[in-house]
Each structure stands twice: as structure tokens, then as C-alpha cells.
Amino acid sequence: MPMENDPPGSLHLSLEGKSGEYRLSLSPRDLSHLGLLEGVDEGISLLRLRALFHLCGKAQEKLALLALKAARGEETGDPFFDGELLRESLSESLRALLLPVAGETPPFLSETRMWTKLRDLGRVGSGPTRDFFRDFRELLEEFVLGESVSRFLARKSEGDWEDWIRTSRDLSPVARRAGRFTPDADAAVRLLPALRLNGGEETDRLARRLEEVDFLAFPRLDEEGRETGPLARMESHPLVAALSGCGRSLSSRLAARLTELSLWSGGEEAAGDMSASLAKITSRSLGRGEAIAWGETARGLLVHRWTKRERTVSKVRILAPTEWTFAPERGSFAEWFSVVSRKEGCRANLRKTVSLALWVFDPCAPVVVREGSFGQKTEGKNA
């Protein structure tokens, strides 16, 4: 359960075990801070939004502005590509991959050049430039892949994935972590349907569901969770499909992230059809001062639904990828845990297994993990 000193909007996981049996309790995120955006002037609401959201802050701001414009009757029409959002998404993805996993020594502590370049990548300008893509590719190759982008993109099978881990282990902390995926933790898990919005009937349906009080806490469509993020966008890529096909859940998720970043490292032209997905945003009026805006960010589909009365914001709903991925029921993380917690090889060190999985699933919120015997808990944090 959330406690007084927990970060606002944090994700809470409770691991309880006794006699080798474990269960996971995922508490819905406390999103009461969204109430700070309501009942005030539009300008004040936007100022508060900027203060509340640090991760994917540019995406949050852009979708809020789009939704407010659509609420005034100014729809964007077709989805359009946003360079600032792409820059933020790529930078945020790289940063998340290089952050330490709970309980491990942070990698590259002395690599001042890496941290400086990573900081500079995250500075939002007019959009990604030729220099941005050059620096992004250098960081990706040296500190994430441990090899050239072209060599990594040539990998298309499970054997190729194992070869990457073996040859890049000494150069890449990402490859080292991938080498720690045990067969039990990397177990086959049912892949949920991908969440995609095209402005049609599915968009209308989601907009209606966002009116429901409990939908953000328990998001479902047709009583089913949804997959969103790199895996949903890259599921048909040969390497990702090969790993999914042979039942490697964590590996396929990580491979999807690495493949997507590798494709984008060559710039917008090299990414080709991917530009139809990541960093494309749009909005739609729902009438009566209500509107919905959505776009693909690094972690998945982000949706805003805003309602205005005169210049006052009366209601705000923000559906982040974390709500789908870490839904208490039928979310992809809960589905993964329900499988691996029954595997004997994961029971001995479940906390480390969960920490590694959190890095792969990549929540866009601080994570608070509490563990202990049934009815008796100890605490720890993994931000």
C-alpha cells in the first residue's frame, strides 16, 4: 500500500512469500495529483502539468496543448510527426537502458563523456539534428550495443541474440544484464493484443472508457489488457519475432527496444515506415468542450482526455503506458509474474528477478517494492 513518503504517482509492488510460494500485489497508482490540473484556468493547469511530469515531460505538454486546442474545435486532423517528441523519446530510452538495476553497481561511473553526451541529448531543441543522430548512434554503439548498429540489425535469430550477449558482454552493461536472464525468468508469456489508435471506433471507445472512475486504475478493453511500447511496435521484426516465437519473454522485450533504437539511430529516413508510429501525435474533438489527444512515446501510447468549461479545465484524464503494462489485473507484468513465480529457478532470488524484469518492462514512474512473508513486509525502492 502507498505510504506518506512515497513519490507522487509511484508504482507499488508487494511481494509476499512463504514456504516457496509467492504472490504479487500490484496497487493501482495513486493519480490523485491529476486533480491539481482541474478547476483552474487553462494556463495554470499547464504550468502545474509541467511541474508534475519529469519523465516524458515534453510529450505530456504537447498532448495537453493538442487536447485543449481540439476542445476549442481546432483538431489536428491526420497524425503528424514531432521532432521534439522524437528527440525526447530516443534520449529517454537510452537513459533508461543505462540506469543501474536495483542492487547492482552503477555502470560507467567514471565515464564523464558518456554522461555529458547523454545530458546534451536530452536537451530539447527544435528537433533532432544531424549532430543529434550522430551522438545518439555513438552512445548506442559504445555503451548499449557494444558493437555497430549494422551488425546488431543483421541479427535475426535466437542464436544471433545469444551471440550478441557473448561477444558484447564485456563492452555493454545491457548485454551483461541480458546474460542474467535465466530460462525460468525468460519464460513464455501470453502476448496481449497491441493497443493502437487510428482516430476511429477504437479511439471513441477508449475516450468513453476514460470517463469511468476506475478505468485508469484497472484499464481493459473487451475485458483484456493491452500491450503498448516497443514490443507492440516491433513485434513483426525478425529478431523480436524469433525470440517471442521460442518463448523468451524478457529477451523479446529487450530486443524490441534495442532494435527500435538501432533503426532510429540512422535518422528519420533510415527508420523508414517507423515514422508512422513513434513520435506521431494527433487529436480529436469529442464535442461539448471535450477532446482526446494521443501519441507514441518511448514507453508506449500516451493518451490525454481534457474537458473545458469556458477557460476552466474541469476534468483531466491521462492514460500512460504504465497503467497498461502494470495493471493489477491482466497487465503484461502481472501476466509475466504469474508464470515465473511458479518456476523453481526463480523462487530462490525472486527480488533480483523482479528488479531485472522492471528494467526490461521500463515503467514511467518511480517503483516502490515491498516484500516479506504473508502479512509481514519489508521495504525497498527501485526508482
C-alpha positions, 0 to 999 in steps of 0.5 A: 500500500502507498505510504506518506513518503512515497513519490507522487504517482509511484508504482507499488509492488508487494511481494509476499512469500512463504514456504516457496510460494509467492504472490504479487500485489500490484496497487493501482497508482495513486493519480490523485495529483491529476486533480491539481490540473482541474478547476483552474484556468487553462494556463495554470493547469499547464504550468502545474502539468509541467511541474508534475511530469519529469519523465516524458515531460515534453510529450505530456505538454504537447498532448495537453496543448493538442487536447485543449486546442481540439476542445476549442474545435481546432483538431489536428486532423491526420497524425503528424510527426514531432521532432521534439517528441522524437528527440525526447523519446530516443534520449529517454530510452537510452537513459533508461537502458543505462540506469543501474538495476536495483542492487547492482553497481552503477555502470560507467561511473567514471565515464564523464563523456558518456554522461555529458553526451547523454545530458546534451541529448536530452536537451530539447531543441527544435528537433533532432539534428544531424549532430543529434543522430550522430551522438545518439548512434555513438552512445548506442554503439559504445555503451548499449550495443557494444558493437555497430548498429549494422551488425546488431540489425543483421541479427535475426535469430535466437542464436544471433541474440545469444551471440550478441550477449557473448561477444558484447558482454564485456563492452555493454552493461545491457548485454551483461544484464541480458546474460542474467536472464535465466530460462525460468525468468525468460519464460513464455508469456501470453502476448496481449493484443497491441493497443493502437489508435487510428482516430476511429471506433477504437479511439471513441471507445477508449475516450468513453472508457476514460470517463469511468472512475476506475478505468485508469486504475484497472484499464481493459478493453473487451475485458483484456489488457493491452500491450503498448511500447516497443514490443507492440511496435516491433513485434513483426521484426525478425529478431523480436519475432524469433525470440517471442516465437521460442518463448523468451519473454524478457529477451523479446522485450529487450530486443524490441527496444534495442532494435527500435533504437538501432533503426532510429539511430540512422535518422528519420529516413533510415527508420523508414515506415517507423515514422508512422508510429513513434513520435506521431501525435494527433487529436480529436474533438469529442464535442461539448468542450471535450477532446482526446489527444494521443501519441507514441512515446518511448514507453508506449501510447500516451493518451490525454482526455481534457474537458473545458468549461469556458477557460476552466479545465474541469476534468483531466484524464491521462492514460500512460503506458504504465497503467497498461503494462502494470495493471493489477489485473491482466497487465503484461507484468502481472501476466509475466509474474504469474508464470515465473513465480511458479518456476523453481529457478526463480523462487530462490532470488525472486527480488533480483528477478523482479528488479531485472524484469522492471528494467526490461518492462521500463515503467514511467514512474518511480517503483516502490517494492515491498516484500516479506512473508504473508502479512509481514513486509519489508521495504525497498525502492527501485526508482 
